[in-house]
Amino acid sequence: MTDNNQVTPSTEEDSKGKVKNIEKLDSDAKMRTYTGFMAVVITLICILWAGMMMYYNSIGSMEAIILRAYTLGFLLLLAFLLFPASKRSKGKRKLPTVWDGVCIVLALSAVIYFVSIYETFAREWGGFHRSDWNYIFGAIGTVMLFEASRRVVGNTLSIIAGVFLLYVFSGPYIPGTFGHGGFNLTRVIDTMFWGSQGIFGIALGVFTTFVFMFVLFGAFLRNSGFTDFINNIALTVAGWTAGGPAKVSVIGSGFMGMVNGSAVGNTVTTGSVTIPLMKRTGYKPHFAGSVEAVSSTGGLFAPPVMGAAGFVMAEFVGVPYTTVMLAALIPALLYFITVFMVVHFEAKRLGLSGLKRENIPPAFGVLKDKGHLIFPLVVLIYLLVSGTTPTYAAVFALLATVVASMIRKSTRMGWRTIVQSIEDGCKAAVSVGIATAIVGVIVGSVTLTSLGLVVGQNILQLAGGSLLLAGFFTMVISIIMGMGIPATAAYIIVATVSAPLLVELGVPVLVAHMFAFFYAALSNITPPVALASYAAAGIAGASPNRVSVTAVRLGITGFILPFFFLYNPVLLFDGSSYTASIIAMLTAIVGVVALASGLQGWLLSRAVWTQRIALFVAALLLVEPTLIYDALGMALLAGIVVWQKLKPASTQITKGKAPETAI
């Protein structure tokens, strides 16, 4: 890619006032930077943390709850050092503020106290004397976590956690079904801070065991030059075709989203290049922004890494991670094929060409220069499939990244790059880690009050036993709960509150959790609070609302598909028949191509409205994994092809003459 394609993201506020700057959407962009001595201190903290996590997640051993406590200590320390309490303390600094220092002392005191007495506490649980200090430090630790969450993740998740915590205390004052007896402060602190259902529960445990290592692996992969390799491969594959830059965005953002774990972060990093390039090719700003947002969001449920929520799902459901990874394969593939074909048909409709051949790197040259960087992913996939734990797989894949980078001088990772990768990985992990910790408060509140059971029973009564209505309510809850918060945190909330009601209706546990997770992830592009769409709108200089609405259209498969695998899990490789799953995948691929064609009004030529309706019907028939529906869908699609062959649309789209109606 030439230098003129390196466009700096726009941070201007649009006419609606929705996006003031990207920093409000991407937590990593809110970090302050230090100079001098403190910069060295931050680096040393990151090295110490990464070294500890690599050791105890590979060859070392430590009691799980204690490792989680140390992890929380590092998370809080870096949160208060790197993320300012207010805008006034942002920017370059030589030292943290006084308030930062106070927060650090309080937070670390609570963690150190926890570690120092937990062994005795656990051993003598029934007869352990709970002194006032237990509750004082428990309260301090919880309050400091809320302050860290406010700084790192933002107000939305912190307010949600606060509402759940308030619900624990206010139960006696709530009339009706949602009222409860209430709990005193000591009981709440016991659950939230000292128990295994709160802050130190499964969410933080999964982050400590799995997620941190994969975030660190992603940082090493990016700094090895893997991002450039993926972008160049995407250029060689699709850059020369109609609307090539948009297809490059779909491929590149999808690959990077797998290891990034953040739809917003991926949108900001890759979108700064792909969105301006799409605009120069001829795509309208809102369409270019939506393509990037949809592609980046899809990376959250694309194997082999699936952001971070896939590991949490494996723990919740109680299955190996490879089972979750395999279940997500077909839905993720169909999602990206839909987006890819939408941009293809849009390019055809607008008469757009691809990049000139001289601007596309030769495939052989790309593979020769950086093809060896695919080796770490091969190692990762092999280890995961062979039954190795995800933690070991991530550690060895990380080491394989360093080894692979040494093959060529242009990609060789020296000590500075390795240290920078460690620091980048640790900093990126803070936002995910703090989110999983504060979600522990929500999970603890739901467990303590049995709120999940109450919500489930009420929705089941409202649905009247209808799986379709229950699925619809679950979709709404998942999207609402996911608005404005990281996908991993959103999934944990919906897995606690809404997924169990589907299980009560007989839906397999994995299917129910995958259903809820899809909509929690898609909340990144769903109005009115669509963080990935807003970030893309800031770069594209387009209306956030228009980008969000367009993104929903482009990602329509993600909204439709879960209802199909809710009724027929064969689309999730449920193990009943791999042959049936493959056949269902192939027919569904044809179906999503028909869906993309109907959305954009183009197949072989411009599609009239009757043809578009027929394409939608064919798509739904083909996605439904039933033989008779597949046959009807294929026949209908074949009829439309013959129709366009025999009677092409009278108005063909020529370059520069495209109408404004499709998107």
MILORO-554101 format. One line per field, with one value per residue (C-alpha): x, y, z. Coordinates in steps of 0.05 Angstrom, whole numbers. Example, Ala and Ser with C-alpha at 12.3 -4.5 7.8 and 13.67 -1.06 7.14 Angstrom:
<atoms>
u [246 / 273] $
v [-90 / -21] $
w [156 / 143] $
</atoms>
This chain:
<atoms>
u [0 / 26 / 37 / -21 / -66 / -43 / -98 / -103 / -170 / -218 / -242 / -289 / -359 / -413 / -476 / -515 / -463 / -457 / -382 / -336 / -274 / -254 / -221 / -290 / -301 / -234 / -208 / -136 / -138 / -153 / -86 / -37 / 36 / 95 / 164 / 229 / 231 / 156 / 159 / 212 / 169 / 109 / 152 / 180 / 110 / 87 / 147 / 137 / 62 / 72 / 129 / 86 / 27 / 68 / 102 / 40 / 0 / 51 / 100 / 86 / 29 / -10 / -78 / -128 / -159 / -91 / -69 / -134 / -119 / -49 / -80 / -130 / -73 / -35 / -99 / -116 / -44 / -39 / -110 / -94 / -27 / -48 / -120 / -132 / -187 / -206 / -187 / -144 / -94 / -89 / -31 / 43 / 64 / 127 / 89 / 18 / -28 / -38 / -107 / -77 / -28 / -84 / -123 / -62 / -47 / -119 / -127 / -61 / -75 / -140 / -108 / -48 / -95 / -136 / -75 / -45 / -105 / -142 / -108 / -130 / -198 / -210 / -182 / -225 / -286 / -338 / -301 / -260 / -267 / -288 / -260 / -281 / -218 / -244 / -303 / -265 / -214 / -268 / -307 / -244 / -226 / -297 / -299 / -230 / -253 / -312 / -265 / -219 / -279 / -302 / -234 / -219 / -285 / -328 / -390 / -439 / -413 / -398 / -469 / -498 / -457 / -477 / -551 / -544 / -508 / -563 / -615 / -582 / -595 / -662 / -701 / -748 / -771 / -786 / -858 / -879 / -840 / -773 / -774 / -733 / -714 / -651 / -581 / -538 / -470 / -429 / -465 / -456 / -381 / -373 / -403 / -372 / -301 / -289 / -332 / -321 / -384 / -364 / -303 / -257 / -307 / -307 / -302 / -237 / -214 / -222 / -185 / -128 / -124 / -138 / -153 / -90 / -45 / -84 / -84 / -8 / -3 / -42 / 6 / 66 / 31 / 17 / 87 / 118 / 88 / 28 / -20 / 18 / 20 / -55 / -69 / -23 / -52 / -121 / -98 / -70 / -134 / -187 / -155 / -160 / -233 / -293 / -293 / -229 / -212 / -277 / -263 / -193 / -227 / -272 / -215 / -163 / -209 / -238 / -170 / -145 / -210 / -198 / -135 / -154 / -214 / -244 / -291 / -278 / -203 / -201 / -245 / -199 / -133 / -150 / -204 / -156 / -127 / -185 / -241 / -204 / -183 / -255 / -278 / -226 / -248 / -319 / -357 / -398 / -371 / -427 / -421 / -345 / -352 / -405 / -363 / -306 / -351 / -387 / -322 / -288 / -348 / -348 / -278 / -308 / -341 / -292 / -248 / -195 / -190 / -260 / -237 / -242 / -314 / -304 / -261 / -312 / -366 / -326 / -322 / -396 / -419 / -368 / -340 / -270 / -255 / -247 / -322 / -339 / -291 / -320 / -391 / -376 / -343 / -404 / -440 / -376 / -363 / -434 / -429 / -366 / -389 / -451 / -411 / -361 / -416 / -454 / -394 / -383 / -455 / -452 / -389 / -424 / -485 / -442 / -396 / -334 / -269 / -213 / -143 / -95 / -49 / 13 / -14 / -22 / 37 / 52 / 27 / 93 / 131 / 83 / 90 / 165 / 173 / 125 / 91 / 129 / 88 / 29 / 68 / 45 / -28 / -15 / 17 / -41 / -95 / -56 / -48 / -121 / -147 / -99 / -129 / -77 / -107 / -117 / -68 / -11 / -30 / -26 / 42 / 73 / 41 / 72 / 140 / 129 / 116 / 184 / 218 / 182 / 200 / 273 / 270 / 276 / 313 / 254 / 209 / 260 / 237 / 295 / 294 / 262 / 205 / 195 / 192 / 146 / 101 / 98 / 80 / 28 / -4 / -8 / -37 / -89 / -106 / -124 / -190 / -212 / -189 / -223 / -287 / -287 / -273 / -330 / -377 / -363 / -404 / -462 / -456 / -451 / -514 / -552 / -529 / -545 / -615 / -633 / -649 / -632 / -685 / -737 / -723 / -725 / -791 / -824 / -800 / -823 / -892 / -893 / -870 / -923 / -875 / -860 / -787 / -792 / -818 / -767 / -712 / -737 / -738 / -668 / -644 / -672 / -642 / -574 / -571 / -593 / -546 / -489 / -497 / -438 / -396 / -342 / -368 / -337 / -371 / -436 / -434 / -422 / -483 / -530 / -502 / -522 / -590 / -619 / -587 / -615 / -687 / -672 / -643 / -707 / -744 / -700 / -648 / -578 / -534 / -481 / -534 / -567 / -502 / -480 / -548 / -541 / -467 / -481 / -529 / -485 / -428 / -474 / -493 / -429 / -465 / -537 / -568 / -578 / -512 / -466 / -394 / -359 / -405 / -392 / -317 / -321 / -366 / -313 / -261 / -306 / -335 / -405 / -468 / -462 / -536 / -531 / -469 / -504 / -567 / -525 / -482 / -544 / -562 / -493 / -490 / -561 / -538 / -514 / -583 / -621 / -575 / -581 / -655 / -640 / -589 / -635 / -683 / -632 / -563 / -534 / -506 / -463 / -429 / -469 / -437 / -501 / -473 / -414 / -437 / -504 / -468 / -424 / -483 / -522 / -461 / -456 / -529 / -528 / -469 / -512 / -568 / -527 / -503 / -576 / -589 / -532 / -559 / -628 / -601 / -562 / -611 / -560 / -546 / -523 / -553 / -598 / -654 / -724 / -766 / -800 / -732 / -707 / -766 / -754 / -680 / -698 / -745 / -693 / -642 / -686 / -703 / -630 / -605 / -657 / -619 / -676 / -672 / -740 / -727 / -658 / -688 / -742 / -690 / -643 / -700 / -723 / -652 / -641 / -706 / -682 / -616 / -652 / -699 / -641 / -606 / -667 / -692 / -637 / -658 / -671 / -631 / -559 / -514 / -455 / -395 / -410 / -486 / -507 / -573 / -576 / -630 / -595 / -559] $
v [0 / 68 / 122 / 163 / 109 / 119 / 165 / 189 / 175 / 233 / 254 / 309 / 312 / 299 / 341 / 298 / 305 / 230 / 222 / 274 / 232 / 160 / 160 / 157 / 90 / 56 / 46 / 38 / 107 / 138 / 116 / 168 / 161 / 171 / 197 / 185 / 142 / 124 / 98 / 48 / 30 / 15 / -29 / -67 / -78 / -106 / -152 / -177 / -189 / -224 / -267 / -288 / -306 / -345 / -384 / -402 / -417 / -465 / -500 / -467 / -479 / -434 / -438 / -411 / -359 / -332 / -325 / -287 / -241 / -226 / -214 / -165 / -130 / -119 / -98 / -45 / -21 / -10 / 17 / 73 / 87 / 87 / 112 / 182 / 198 / 259 / 292 / 342 / 288 / 258 / 264 / 257 / 257 / 245 / 221 / 197 / 244 / 244 / 213 / 158 / 144 / 140 / 92 / 48 / 44 / 27 / -24 / -60 / -60 / -97 / -148 / -159 / -169 / -218 / -259 / -258 / -288 / -327 / -393 / -391 / -364 / -422 / -475 / -454 / -429 / -451 / -429 / -372 / -308 / -253 / -190 / -120 / -115 / -169 / -126 / -61 / -86 / -122 / -57 / -19 / -70 / -68 / 8 / 12 / -37 / 8 / 68 / 28 / 6 / 78 / 98 / 39 / 11 / 74 / 94 / 45 / -20 / 12 / 39 / -29 / -63 / -10 / -21 / -95 / -83 / -34 / -87 / -133 / -83 / -55 / -120 / -109 / -43 / -72 / -96 / -156 / -214 / -178 / -163 / -204 / -204 / -163 / -175 / -139 / -108 / -164 / -217 / -177 / -167 / -241 / -258 / -203 / -202 / -266 / -316 / -351 / -323 / -250 / -210 / -271 / -315 / -351 / -288 / -264 / -336 / -345 / -280 / -303 / -372 / -362 / -292 / -257 / -305 / -296 / -220 / -224 / -272 / -223 / -166 / -209 / -229 / -157 / -132 / -189 / -159 / -206 / -149 / -126 / -197 / -207 / -140 / -156 / -226 / -196 / -147 / -202 / -243 / -190 / -121 / -125 / -147 / -100 / -59 / -92 / -46 / -63 / -137 / -126 / -94 / -155 / -204 / -165 / -140 / -210 / -241 / -187 / -185 / -257 / -239 / -168 / -185 / -115 / -94 / -21 / -29 / -68 / -16 / 40 / 6 / -26 / 24 / 82 / 50 / 13 / 65 / 122 / 72 / 49 / 122 / 137 / 76 / 103 / 76 / 126 / 145 / 112 / 48 / 45 / 56 / 2 / -49 / -39 / -41 / -104 / -139 / -121 / -144 / -211 / -225 / -233 / -299 / -322 / -383 / -400 / -346 / -314 / -253 / -273 / -293 / -362 / -383 / -357 / -396 / -460 / -452 / -435 / -492 / -541 / -564 / -561 / -497 / -535 / -553 / -479 / -462 / -515 / -493 / -422 / -442 / -445 / -383 / -342 / -366 / -350 / -281 / -261 / -290 / -247 / -184 / -201 / -213 / -150 / -107 / -145 / -133 / -61 / -52 / -83 / -39 / 23 / 2 / 5 / -26 / -54 / -28 / -26 / -86 / -44 / -23 / -95 / -134 / -200 / -261 / -297 / -237 / -231 / -304 / -303 / -241 / -256 / -322 / -354 / -311 / -357 / -411 / -388 / -394 / -464 / -483 / -453 / -489 / -555 / -553 / -534 / -589 / -640 / -630 / -585 / -534 / -465 / -436 / -482 / -470 / -395 / -399 / -443 / -401 / -339 / -372 / -396 / -324 / -302 / -362 / -352 / -278 / -296 / -331 / -266 / -202 / -158 / -190 / -207 / -189 / -162 / -149 / -81 / -109 / -166 / -118 / -72 / -131 / -150 / -79 / -73 / -139 / -121 / -53 / -84 / -136 / -83 / -64 / -136 / -156 / -98 / -113 / -186 / -167 / -116 / -165 / -210 / -161 / -171 / -246 / -245 / -202 / -249 / -309 / -278 / -255 / -311 / -256 / -300 / -350 / -296 / -264 / -332 / -351 / -285 / -288 / -361 / -341 / -282 / -327 / -378 / -436 / -411 / -421 / -368 / -315 / -337 / -331 / -262 / -238 / -267 / -230 / -164 / -174 / -193 / -133 / -84 / -114 / -111 / -38 / 5 / -49 / -98 / -161 / -208 / -171 / -168 / -243 / -259 / -217 / -249 / -318 / -307 / -274 / -295 / -360 / -404 / -390 / -422 / -482 / -490 / -496 / -555 / -519 / -551 / -510 / -494 / -472 / -427 / -394 / -386 / -355 / -303 / -290 / -273 / -217 / -192 / -185 / -154 / -99 / -66 / -48 / -44 / 25 / 65 / 50 / 18 / 30 / -2 / 35 / 100 / 90 / 75 / 137 / 180 / 156 / 158 / 227 / 200 / 201 / 149 / 132 / 121 / 78 / 37 / 25 / 5 / -40 / -77 / -89 / -114 / -159 / -185 / -257 / -251 / -229 / -283 / -344 / -356 / -370 / -424 / -460 / -450 / -498 / -541 / -544 / -580 / -512 / -513 / -580 / -609 / -678 / -713 / -717 / -680 / -698 / -665 / -604 / -597 / -604 / -553 / -507 / -512 / -498 / -442 / -410 / -407 / -379 / -321 / -303 / -298 / -257 / -209 / -204 / -187 / -135 / -98 / -110 / -142 / -213 / -220 / -152 / -104 / -141 / -113 / -114 / -180 / -213 / -184 / -212 / -280 / -276 / -264 / -324 / -368 / -346 / -366 / -433 / -449 / -428 / -474 / -542 / -584 / -623 / -603 / -529 / -532 / -561 / -507 / -453 / -478 / -483 / -412 / -384 / -420 / -390 / -320 / -333 / -357 / -298 / -249 / -286 / -286 / -217 / -172 / -110 / -53 / -4 / -27 / 10 / 44 / 72 / 138 / 131 / 93 / 111 / 130 / 81 / 16 / 37] $
w [0 / -17 / 35 / 13 / 38 / 109 / 132 / 204 / 236 / 240 / 308 / 288 / 317 / 266 / 258 / 306 / 360 / 368 / 363 / 393 / 387 / 380 / 449 / 481 / 446 / 449 / 519 / 496 / 464 / 533 / 562 / 586 / 569 / 616 / 603 / 639 / 702 / 702 / 631 / 654 / 715 / 671 / 626 / 686 / 715 / 649 / 643 / 715 / 703 / 636 / 664 / 723 / 679 / 629 / 684 / 725 / 662 / 635 / 682 / 749 / 798 / 845 / 877 / 827 / 873 / 893 / 821 / 807 / 865 / 839 / 770 / 799 / 835 / 770 / 734 / 787 / 790 / 714 / 711 / 760 / 729 / 656 / 656 / 681 / 731 / 690 / 625 / 662 / 682 / 612 / 564 / 577 / 649 / 690 / 752 / 769 / 806 / 882 / 873 / 830 / 886 / 937 / 894 / 883 / 957 / 974 / 918 / 932 / 1007 / 995 / 948 / 995 / 1054 / 1013 / 994 / 1064 / 1100 / 1045 / 1059 / 1131 / 1111 / 1062 / 1109 / 1169 / 1130 / 1181 / 1243 / 1215 / 1255 / 1208 / 1236 / 1217 / 1175 / 1129 / 1111 / 1111 / 1061 / 1022 / 1015 / 996 / 942 / 913 / 912 / 879 / 826 / 810 / 804 / 758 / 716 / 709 / 683 / 639 / 612 / 619 / 656 / 622 / 651 / 718 / 724 / 704 / 758 / 808 / 792 / 802 / 868 / 889 / 873 / 924 / 980 / 956 / 948 / 1008 / 977 / 908 / 900 / 860 / 830 / 830 / 904 / 953 / 1026 / 1018 / 1044 / 1095 / 1079 / 1110 / 1069 / 1005 / 1018 / 1034 / 966 / 924 / 952 / 992 / 955 / 889 / 857 / 856 / 836 / 839 / 804 / 737 / 694 / 725 / 728 / 653 / 640 / 685 / 656 / 582 / 558 / 582 / 544 / 480 / 486 / 496 / 437 / 394 / 412 / 392 / 327 / 308 / 323 / 283 / 220 / 216 / 204 / 142 / 118 / 124 / 90 / 33 / 25 / 24 / -29 / -73 / -66 / -74 / -84 / -160 / -162 / -164 / -100 / -78 / -19 / 16 / 7 / 36 / 96 / 105 / 101 / 140 / 195 / 204 / 214 / 261 / 300 / 320 / 359 / 378 / 420 / 413 / 358 / 372 / 377 / 312 / 277 / 299 / 280 / 214 / 195 / 194 / 130 / 99 / 106 / 69 / 16 / 6 / 1 / -52 / -91 / -96 / -36 / 3 / 72 / 112 / 72 / 80 / 155 / 162 / 124 / 173 / 235 / 213 / 194 / 259 / 299 / 263 / 289 / 359 / 340 / 287 / 304 / 324 / 378 / 380 / 418 / 492 / 503 / 471 / 530 / 580 / 542 / 546 / 622 / 630 / 586 / 613 / 546 / 514 / 478 / 413 / 418 / 422 / 366 / 321 / 337 / 316 / 250 / 204 / 231 / 227 / 156 / 133 / 167 / 130 / 64 / 69 / 82 / 27 / -24 / -3 / -18 / -84 / -107 / -84 / -126 / -186 / -175 / -171 / -228 / -184 / -205 / -163 / -150 / -208 / -213 / -203 / -134 / -112 / -85 / -122 / -84 / -89 / -62 / -3 / 15 / 6 / 49 / 106 / 93 / 151 / 199 / 189 / 226 / 296 / 276 / 248 / 315 / 353 / 312 / 314 / 390 / 401 / 356 / 386 / 455 / 487 / 535 / 506 / 556 / 534 / 461 / 471 / 506 / 452 / 396 / 427 / 429 / 357 / 337 / 362 / 329 / 263 / 262 / 263 / 195 / 157 / 176 / 156 / 209 / 262 / 332 / 373 / 448 / 439 / 398 / 447 / 506 / 467 / 451 / 525 / 543 / 487 / 508 / 581 / 567 / 520 / 573 / 625 / 593 / 584 / 654 / 690 / 651 / 672 / 744 / 749 / 715 / 774 / 815 / 767 / 769 / 845 / 849 / 803 / 843 / 910 / 892 / 842 / 792 / 733 / 755 / 765 / 697 / 664 / 695 / 677 / 605 / 599 / 623 / 575 / 517 / 535 / 522 / 451 / 433 / 379 / 428 / 481 / 429 / 409 / 482 / 492 / 430 / 456 / 526 / 496 / 450 / 505 / 557 / 507 / 487 / 506 / 540 / 516 / 482 / 535 / 592 / 552 / 540 / 614 / 633 / 582 / 597 / 669 / 657 / 591 / 565 / 621 / 599 / 531 / 566 / 605 / 539 / 519 / 478 / 485 / 532 / 480 / 429 / 480 / 499 / 427 / 411 / 467 / 451 / 378 / 397 / 453 / 402 / 349 / 398 / 374 / 310 / 334 / 345 / 388 / 423 / 371 / 392 / 332 / 284 / 320 / 317 / 242 / 232 / 265 / 216 / 155 / 171 / 166 / 209 / 265 / 260 / 185 / 193 / 247 / 205 / 145 / 189 / 212 / 140 / 122 / 183 / 174 / 172 / 243 / 265 / 226 / 233 / 308 / 301 / 250 / 294 / 353 / 319 / 283 / 317 / 256 / 235 / 299 / 284 / 341 / 331 / 307 / 236 / 208 / 137 / 151 / 179 / 117 / 70 / 111 / 108 / 32 / 19 / 71 / 34 / -29 / 14 / 43 / -27 / -47 / 15 / -2 / -73 / -49 / -1 / -55 / -113 / -159 / -181 / -253 / -267 / -231 / -194 / -198 / -134 / -150 / -160 / -94 / -56 / -89 / -70 / 3 / 2 / -31 / 21 / 79 / 48 / 35 / 104 / 137 / 139 / 112 / 47 / 19 / 35 / 4 / -60 / -63 / -50 / -104 / -154 / -138 / -143 / -209 / -235 / -219 / -254 / -317 / -311 / -311 / -368 / -413 / -394 / -366 / -329 / -377 / -335 / -327 / -278 / -309 / -274 / -242 / -255 / -194 / -161 / -88 / -67 / -48 / 14] $
</atoms>
